[in-house]
Amino acid sequence: MSPEEFPLLPVTISFAGLVGIFVGSFLNVVVYRAPLGLSVSSPRSFCPTCRRQLTWWENVPVVSWLALRGRCRTCHLPISIRYPLVEVSTGVAFALVTWAWHGNVVAAAYCCLAATMIAVGLIEYGGQRSPLSVAASGTVAALVIVVVGAGVQGKWPIVVGSLIGTSVAALTFAVLRSIDPECRDPRGHGRTALLVAGCWVGGLGLVPAAVGAGLWIAVYFACMVAAWSRTRQTLGGGPGSDSPRLHPVVGTPLVSALAVALAASLIVKG
């Protein structure tokens, strides 16, 4: 659908980006609390250092961080720049999704999947295992939107594709979990993101799915080769010997590959 056919598309994209910024603020809470088994709804946001609960004006996405100059108002310790970066990145992701789906109601489902993928990725890159509940809740919510939204519009290929993709992903996840229940193999870290990927790719169509699959294979094996090379340097006393811990992107190949594949497949769809 071109801008002439849908003149409000630029406005819709901008609104989606704004919503994404606020969703990104919530994702920061999820990324911090979910791995610790804490509630993401209560208590209100607080400084992770001095534990003081933030006032509403200290919790405005991006703006509050800039106004406070990246420091807590009470303890004056730095607030990581990751927080506004996540908020802005989520806003960009929502705008991209809305553009690719031309403002269609299905865009809401894919925004939900994008937010879920961002949360899973950040948790995994932080060196923790992402709870299954994060990926499962986001995927189920997206599926509901797809079934209702695309179904009402009569776009059944999207509905069927999303359901099949999610089912295949769930089966793959179950197999991987049965083989490695504790997820000790680093190659399987972030496997809950498969649920997001299955729903995502299933509804895009054959060509975007093929492009995504090809990039997934390429990036996954590139990360594996980089990890192997870094490990050899570490064991051999080479340049990496003083830093045995792999870079998160390389050390979590499944998440990295899926992130690139999902973004590329969406752009091809658009």
N, C-alpha and C positions, 0 to 999 in steps of 0.2 A: 504494500500500500504506500503510495507516494504522498509527499506533503500536500499535494493538491487534492488528493482523495481524503486525506485526514489532516485538515489545516491545524488542528490542535496538537499534532504530534510533538512539535518542539516544546510546547507548554507541558505536555505529559511527561516528556523525557526530563525536563527540568524539575518537575514536581517529584518524579521518581528518585532523582538524584538527591533532592533535599530529604526525602523520607529515608533514603539509604544512609545519609549522614547520622540521623537519629538512631537508626537500627544499628549502625556501627558502634554507637555509644553503648547500646545494650550488649553487643557482641563482646565488648571489652569486659563487661561483667561476667558473661558466660565463660569466656576464656580463663578468667581468674578463678571463678568459683566452681565451675562444673567438675574439674579434675579433683577438687578437694571435697566433693560431695556436699557442697553448701547450696543453700537455696539461692536461685538467681533473682528472686523477687523481694526478699527481705533478709536483712535490714537494708536501708537505703545505702547508696554508694558511700564509701568511706575511704579515707587516705590509708593506703596499705602500710604506711610507716607509723603514724601516730594514732591511727584507728579512729580519728574523729569523723563523724558523719558529715557529709558535704551538704551545704545549703543548695537550694534550687539553682541559684545563679552561678554556683561553682560547678554545676553539672551540665551546662549548656555545651553541646558538642563543638569542638574546635574553638569557639569564641572564648569559653572560660579558660582554656589552656593558654591562649594568647594573652588574655587579660591578666592572668596570674603569672605571666612570664615563665610558665613551665615549672612553677614551684608551689608547694602546699602553703596555704595562707597561715597555717598554725606552726608547723615544724620547719617550714622554709626549705625542706629537702626537695630535690628535683623530682618532677613528675615525668615519667618516660614519654618521649616524643612518639612512642608507639601508639599511644591513645588517640591523638588527633590523626595520625597516619591511617589507622584502622578505620576511623570514621570517614575520612575523605575517600579512602580506597573503596569502602562499601558504597558510598554515594556514586562513585564512578562506575562500579559494577552494576548498580541498579539502573543507572542511565544507559549503560551499554546494553543491558538485557532488554530494556524497554524499546530502545532503538531497533534491536535485532528482531523483536516481535511486533514492531510497528504499532506499539501502543495497545496491542491485543490483551484481553483479559488473562491469557496464558502467561503474559509477562510477569504477573503477580506471583505465579507459581515458580517461575524461574528466578525471580528475585529471592524468594524463600530458599531455593536450592543454593543460590550464590552465597547468601548469608550463612547457610549451614556449612558450605564448603570452606568459607573463610574461617569460621569458628573452629572446625576440625583441623584445618591446616595450621592455625596459630597455636592450638594446643599441642599438636604433634611437634611443631618446630621448637616449641618451648621445652621439649624433652619429656613430656608426659603423654600418657595414652589417653586418647579422647574417648569418653564414655559412649557406649552404644546409643544411649538415650539422646545424645545431641544429634547424631546423624538420623536416627530413626524418627524423632519428632519432626525434624525439618522436612524429611522426605514424605512422611505421611501427610503433613499439612499441604505440601506442594501437590501431592496426588489428589487430595480432596478438591483443591482449586482447579486442577486440570480436568478431573472428571465432571465437575459441576460446570465450570466455565466453558471448556471446549465442547462438552456434551450438549449444552444448551445451544451452542452455535452449530451443532451438527458436524464438528470436526473430529470424527471418530478415529481416524488414523493416529491423531495425536494422543487420544485417550488410550487406545489399544497399545500403541508403541510405548507409552510411558509405563503402563502396567506390565508389559512383557519385559521391558528393560529393567524395571525394579525387581521383578521376580527372578530374572537371571542373576542380577547382582546379589540379591538376598541368598540365593542358592550358592553362589560363589563364596560369599562371606561365610556361610555355614560350613562349607567344605574347608576353607582356610582355618576357621576356628577349631574344627575337629582335629586338624593336623597339628596345629600349634595353639593350644588353648590359652596359654599365657602370653602369646605374642612375643616370644623371645627372639625370633628371627627378625632382625631389623628390616628385612625386605618386605615384611608384612605390616610394619607400623603404619597406622592410618587406614587400615583396611575397612573401617566403618564408612570411609568416604566412598566406597564402592556403591553403597546404597544411593548416595546422591548422584553419582556418575551414571548409574543404570537408569534412573528416572530422567535425568538430563538428556542423555544421548538418545534414549528410546523415543522421545517426542520430537526430535529434530528432523528425522528423515534419513534416508540412506547416505547421501553424499556428505553432509556434515558429520554423521556418525563414522563414516569411513575415514575422513580426515582426522577426526579426533582419535580414532583407534591407531592410525598410523603414527601420529605425533606421540601418543601415549607410549607406544613401543620404543620409539626413538629416544625420547627423554628418559624413560625408565632405564634403558640400557646405558645411556650416557652417564646417568647418575651412578649406576653400578660400576662402570669402568673408572669413573673419577674416585669412587670410594675405594676400589681395589688399588688404584695408583697411590692414593693418600695413605692407605694402610701399609703398603710396601715402603713408602718413604719413612713412615713412623718406625716400623720395625727395623729398617736398615740404617736408622740414624741420619736420615736425610733432612731436608728442609722442614718436613712436617713432624719431626720427632719431638719438638717442644710443645706440640699441640695435638695430642692424640685424638681429641674429640673432633669428629667430622663436622663440617658445616651443615646446618640443619637441612638445607636444600638437597645436598648430596646424601646426607645420612638418612633422609626419609624419601627414598626414590618414588614410592607409590604415590604419596601425596603430591610431590612435585610434578610428576608425570600427569596425574589427573588434573591438576590445576591448569597446566598448559593446554592439555587436550580439551578441557571443557571450554576454556576461553576461545581457542581456535575454532572449535566446532560451532560456537555461537556466532562468531564473526562470519564464518562461511554461510551460516543460515541467514544472517542479515543481508 
